[in-house]
Amino acid sequence: MSTPVRPIAPPPLSQHLRELASRRDAWLVLVRNFIPVVGIWFFGWSAALSVFNYWFDGLTALMAIVAALVPRAMRESQPKTVDPVSRFALGVLTWAFLVAIVGLPYWIVLIPLHDLLLGPELRQKIVETPVLWGLFALVAGSHFVKAFRIGYDAMPENELKQRVRWDVYLLILRAIAMFMMAAHGLAFVLVPLMAIVLSYFEIWPERVLGAVFGDPSKLYEHDPGGAPPRRKKKK
């Protein structure tokens, strides 16, 4: 039988406020995530574009992590006799398959957010604004550069599991949080709420993971299949 996950309850609001007041980096995160809120409230920004930005940012970060992991997976699973072209093609297919599976929450959230993320308003806005192409390309490129700089390829196995699960679990929870944006017509309220949620994810990631998966420092021991880690018997 599997060992049940014991969530770690976050500390009280007063402690969060004290930590927030003392951390300059936390305020920078808040400012960055609330830029779309200011745009919607005071400058008439498109709610669809703001929501798409949250969705695209999370999905491309996930795609970048998978891309950084594929070379190691291919090296460990494929024989050296495979020629470079076949290896590259297989790597691309593996990457696409993993993105489709791991990124499933991002694809599912398109169903309730269909009108916002796939509507004609957003499509027209992107087509008519080439600057947005560059901004989205910059966002995606920064995620890929960051993912390859982390060094997943050279990490020991347990460290790799810990880091990958830390990063990927947060991105998946981020996608799940986007389901609250499905209440159409309430972007004036829901976009600020999303900004608060995403800021919390960035400022206190260990508390988010702890509330869902238990001890965040032991994610490498977590078995998605439900089997508890084996313990050595005492003699």
Secondary structure by P-SEA (a helix, b strand, c coil): ccccbbbbbbccaaaaaaaaaacaaaaaaaaaaaaaaaaaacccccaaaaaaaaaaaaaaaaaaaaaaaaaaaaaacccccccaaaaaaaaaaaaaaaaaaaaaaaaaaccccccccccaaaaaaaaacaaaaaaaaaaaaaaaaaaaacccccccaaaaaaaaaaaaaaaaaaaaaacccccccccccaaaaaaaaaaaaaacaaaaaaacccccccccccccccccccccccc
